[in-house]
Amino acid sequence: MNMKYDLKTLGQDIVYVKPVLTADLPDDLRAEIGDLQKVFAVHNTKGEQLALVADRNLAFHLARENHMRPVTVH
């Protein structure tokens, strides 16, 4: 079976979820986050940050609600 794929669009629905220590964030973001020690960043395949959320489950839920496929990055 031969199928044609548009390689330019392959993987565009993937987002990467990674933990981020709040201590590593800019001061203005740390002020908004409050007492959390760790948050989760959601990035597209180009490395652009799309979201910063309180926990991993929320990051995965957000990605799926927007028709994306989340993958954990360590």
Phi and psi restraints in degrees (value plus and minus 20) as a CYANA .aco file:
   2 ASN   PHI    -125.5   -85.5
   2 ASN   PSI     101.4   141.4
   3 MET   PHI    -144.1  -104.1
   3 MET   PSI     120.1   160.1
   4 LYS   PHI    -110.8   -70.8
   4 LYS   PSI     115.9   155.9
   5 TYR   PHI    -140.3  -100.3
   5 TYR   PSI     120.4   160.4
   6 ASP   PHI    -107.9   -67.9
   6 ASP   PSI      78.9   118.9
   7 LEU   PHI     -85.1   -45.1
   7 LEU   PSI     -38.9     1.1
   8 LYS   PHI     -87.8   -47.8
   8 LYS   PSI     -49.2    -9.2
   9 THR   PHI    -120.8   -80.8
   9 THR   PSI     -26.4    13.6
  10 LEU   PHI     -81.5   -41.5
  10 LEU   PSI     103.7   143.7
  11 GLY   PHI      64.8   104.8
  11 GLY   PSI     -17.2    22.8
  12 GLN   PHI     -89.0   -49.0
  12 GLN   PSI     -34.7     5.3
  13 ASP   PHI    -113.3   -73.3
  13 ASP   PSI     -13.9    26.1
  14 ILE   PHI    -111.0   -71.0
  14 ILE   PSI     117.0   157.0
  15 VAL   PHI    -147.8  -107.8
  15 VAL   PSI     131.0   171.0
  16 TYR   PHI    -127.3   -87.3
  16 TYR   PSI     112.8   152.8
  17 VAL   PHI    -132.4   -92.4
  17 VAL   PSI     105.2   145.2
  18 LYS   PHI    -158.8  -118.8
  18 LYS   PSI     125.2   165.2
  19 PRO   PHI     -93.2   -53.2
  19 PRO   PSI     124.6   164.6
  20 VAL   PHI    -154.2  -114.2
  20 VAL   PSI     108.0   148.0
  21 LEU   PHI     -92.2   -52.2
  21 LEU   PSI     114.8   154.8
  22 THR   PHI     -84.5   -44.5
  22 THR   PSI     -45.9    -5.9
  23 ALA   PHI     -83.6   -43.6
  23 ALA   PSI     -42.4    -2.4
  24 ASP   PHI    -108.2   -68.2
  24 ASP   PSI     -22.7    17.3
  25 LEU   PHI    -110.7   -70.7
  25 LEU   PSI     138.3   178.3
  26 PRO   PHI     -80.8   -40.8
  26 PRO   PSI     134.2   174.2
  27 ASP   PHI     -74.8   -34.8
  27 ASP   PSI     -61.8   -21.8
  28 ASP   PHI     -84.3   -44.3
  28 ASP   PSI     -56.3   -16.3
  29 LEU   PHI     -91.9   -51.9
  29 LEU   PSI     -60.4   -20.4
  30 ARG   PHI     -80.1   -40.1
  30 ARG   PSI     -56.2   -16.2
  31 ALA   PHI     -84.6   -44.6
  31 ALA   PSI     -55.9   -15.9
  32 GLU   PHI     -97.0   -57.0
  32 GLU   PSI     -49.2    -9.2
  33 ILE   PHI     -95.5   -55.5
  33 ILE   PSI     -54.0   -14.0
  34 GLY   PHI      65.9   105.9
  34 GLY   PSI    -151.8  -111.8
  35 ASP   PHI    -105.4   -65.4
  35 ASP   PSI     -22.8    17.2
  36 LEU   PHI     -86.0   -46.0
  36 LEU   PSI     117.2   157.2
  37 GLN   PHI    -109.5   -69.5
  37 GLN   PSI     -44.1    -4.1
  38 LYS   PHI    -163.8  -123.8
  38 LYS   PSI     121.4   161.4
  39 VAL   PHI    -149.2  -109.2
  39 VAL   PSI     156.8   196.8
  40 PHE   PHI    -144.5  -104.5
  40 PHE   PSI     109.0   149.0
  41 ALA   PHI    -118.3   -78.3
  41 ALA   PSI     122.1   162.1
  42 VAL   PHI    -133.7   -93.7
  42 VAL   PSI     102.5   142.5
  43 HIS   PHI    -142.1  -102.1
  43 HIS   PSI     127.7   167.7
  44 ASN   PHI    -104.1   -64.1
  44 ASN   PSI    -199.3  -159.3
  45 THR   PHI     -90.3   -50.3
  45 THR   PSI     -33.9     6.1
  46 LYS   PHI    -108.1   -68.1
  46 LYS   PSI     -23.9    16.1
  47 GLY   PHI      71.3   111.3
  47 GLY   PSI     -18.4    21.6
  48 GLU   PHI     -96.8   -56.8
  48 GLU   PSI     113.1   153.1
  49 GLN   PHI     -95.4   -55.4
  49 GLN   PSI     105.7   145.7
  50 LEU   PHI    -119.8   -79.8
  50 LEU   PSI     -51.2   -11.2
  51 ALA   PHI    -178.4  -138.4
  51 ALA   PSI     139.4   179.4
  52 LEU   PHI    -155.4  -115.4
  52 LEU   PSI      96.2   136.2
  53 VAL   PHI    -148.3  -108.3
  53 VAL   PSI     146.7   186.7
  54 ALA   PHI     -91.3   -51.3
  54 ALA   PSI     -54.2   -14.2
  55 ASP   PHI    -166.3  -126.3
  55 ASP   PSI     145.3   185.3
  56 ARG   PHI     -82.7   -42.7
  56 ARG   PSI     -63.5   -23.5
  57 ASN   PHI     -79.6   -39.6
  57 ASN   PSI     -60.8   -20.8
  58 LEU   PHI     -85.0   -45.0
  58 LEU   PSI     -59.0   -19.0
  59 ALA   PHI     -82.0   -42.0
  59 ALA   PSI     -64.3   -24.3
  60 PHE   PHI     -86.9   -46.9
  60 PHE   PSI     -61.7   -21.7
  61 HIS   PHI     -82.1   -42.1
  61 HIS   PSI     -65.4   -25.4
  62 LEU   PHI     -78.7   -38.7
  62 LEU   PSI     -65.5   -25.5
  63 ALA   PHI     -81.7   -41.7
  63 ALA   PSI     -67.8   -27.8
  64 ARG   PHI     -86.5   -46.5
  64 ARG   PSI     -56.2   -16.2
  65 GLU   PHI     -83.5   -43.5
  65 GLU   PSI     -43.8    -3.8
  66 ASN   PHI    -124.5   -84.5
  66 ASN   PSI       3.6    43.6
  67 HIS   PHI      40.4    80.4
  67 HIS   PSI      15.7    55.7
  68 MET   PHI    -133.2   -93.2
  68 MET   PSI     140.9   180.9
  69 ARG   PHI    -129.8   -89.8
  69 ARG   PSI      85.9   125.9
  70 PRO   PHI     -97.6   -57.6
  70 PRO   PSI     123.6   163.6
  71 VAL   PHI    -154.1  -114.1
  71 VAL   PSI     115.2   155.2
  72 THR   PHI     -98.9   -58.9
  72 THR   PSI     117.4   157.4
  73 VAL   PHI    -137.1   -97.1
  73 VAL   PSI     116.3   156.3
